[in-house]
Amino acid sequence: MEYNLEGKQFRSLSNTENGEVDEYTIFNYHQEGERVWADYAGGTIVRGNLIALRSTDGTLNMYYQHINTENQIMIGKCVSTPSLNSEGKLQFDESWQWLNGDRSEGKSVIVEV
């Protein structure tokens, strides 16, 4: 799937219970070629960032880190699969895992604002 994330904003549509991103979290994305990065904040996230590489099919393989409202640093990895939703907006279905804390896994969906 072809797309460019430069300057795009995303928000969370859903997340599993063990996740910290919620509907108040906003992601601000940037892209240069296959390199992608974003800053995010809102809800229980004070400040976060991620880096990713985009594969030829559009999937993002990323690592993320953030500070939550409990002043904990959380880190994880995620695979984000792109699609277009019924409104023609870019959406990512995400499978992620914490790399610290309980190391649990989860699923989330973010959509272009």
NORCOR-V529256 format. One record per helix or strand. SS is the DSSP state (h for helix, s for strand). FROM is the first residue (numbers start at 0). TO is the last residue. If there is no record, write none. Layout:
SS_FROM_TO, SS_FROM_TO
This chain:
s_8_14, s_25_31, s_34_41, s_44_53, s_59_67, s_72_83, s_89_97, s_104_111
